[in-house]
Amino acid sequence: MIIFWINCFCLLAGTGALLFFAVTSWREGEKRALWIAMLLLPANVMFWTLLLVLRQHASLKAANVVILGLLALFALLSLIKYFPPDEAAPDLSRAERFDERDHMFSRNELKFHPDLATGYYKQNPQFRAGDEKIHSRPELGQPGHVYDDPLYSPAFGAAFNYLDQVKGATIGNVNENKAVFDANRLASVIATMARYYGAVDVGITLLQPHHFYSHAGRSQLHWGDAVEAVSGSAIVVVAAMEWRLINQAPTLPVVMESARQYVETAKIASLVAAFIRNLGYRARAHTDGNYQVLCVPLAVEAGLGELGRLGLLIHPVYGPCVRLAVITTELELPATPKRSLHIGTFCRICKKCADNCPTKAITTDEEPASRNFRHWSVIQENCYAFWKQIGTDCAVCIRSCPYTKPDTLLHRLVRFYVSRNPLNQRLALLMDDFFYGRKKKISPLNPGEILPY
């Protein structure tokens, strides 16, 4: 009799879980997942009904016991929290600072400054041929791209123009009267202010030399200037991009949303920096096109997530579907505790970003080494050349990442599941491939409705 009731429970639980998954997939517009769930529903009902009806047959009864035993063992193993000891953290004591002049954004700007280009390519002739091909293509927002739209393309360009115009807000005068506060209390208030202005997460870490660029490269005025590695703290703010728009990658909605969240992070960081200056302490906001620091390493060291295979921060809730900004200050604030998320363990087996990258800019191998330490990074020349071919910032890797899911009950349960052990991670990856597909289809055209508002 007990087997009968366990079978009934499995029937109801399986049916309920599939219905819950189907409804969630319908709400999220995941057609493939919805259809698979709907097909599995009758199969689940038939399977458990068969065991209920034929439970008296000796051979089937034995099989029933084995099935229930395996399910119980599987459930038990799924709850066990165990990961093998992580590999030793990279030794950053010898890390070389990254020269912003070598960034593709900076190198792309050289087409407008021949005098700077002459000197740069004399020192770095290996980049000239590839960069000239990139220079020959229209800039993002200009006509001639695959995903150009005469009405919407100028809109995201307006967002980046706005960011140029408000760079002055990232710095400012400091109040001569220093306020005196407990460091823990002040850190809490700063994080609260960042969230109040729109951040979905905030982290703090102490500044180290490798957090800073070695030389400036995004501004003609300051191009080549040495960047001073100051001491103090970095406050990293996170803004979440709208996953429905990123799910349209690489079409125009992704760069619209990317630009919008760069504006949001600039607003948050500039306001928090001004708030700290009003308290009497030096503070500078680092925003799109106006950085002196590397946002992703700072976000990782501030406990906001882990570095993913695609070279971006993987946030435990929003995945790589985020934009970052940083406030540096002379204040020495308590660092945010790092969480053991084991996202890097998942990245090692997943590789969906690499498999979906249109230009193979993401490795499927282990972390490459550069700047005297091993870390995930992309082939930026391949990546940016594709951007200038299509006219957007692509984001296929972000779209492909299994962590790029909305913050709903279903996905919270999955995130908890993958945080338990490596077996769960492998099973979750199989299920993600099964329900959502391994390879993402790239639309040759923009969606009919660019912004569904």
WOLINPE-V460256 format. One line per field, one symbol per residue. psi: psi as a letter, one per 20 degrees, with the letter a starting at -180 (. if undefined). Layout:
# WOLINPE-V460256
psi: ???
This chain:
# WOLINPE-V460256
psi: hhhghgggghggggggghgggggghghikngghgggghhhghggggghhghghkiipgghgghgggghghgggggghhipopqqpqqpqqojhjpqqpohhiqhgghhihhimhghgghgihhmhiigghhhgghiqqqpiqqjrgkqphghgighhhghhghhhjhhiirrqpphopqpqpgggggggghggghhiiqiqpqpqqqqhiiqqhqqiiphgjpiqpppnrrbqpopqpppqohhghijqkahhghghggghhgghgggggggghghhhijqpqpporpjlqirogghgggijkibqprhjjrpoqigjbjlrqqrqpqqiqnqpqpppqnhkhhgghhhfjhgghiphjkipqiarpqpqkkrpqprrnhggghhhgihhjrkejhhghhphimqqmrgghggghggiigrhghggghgghggghiqgpppopiqqqhogom.
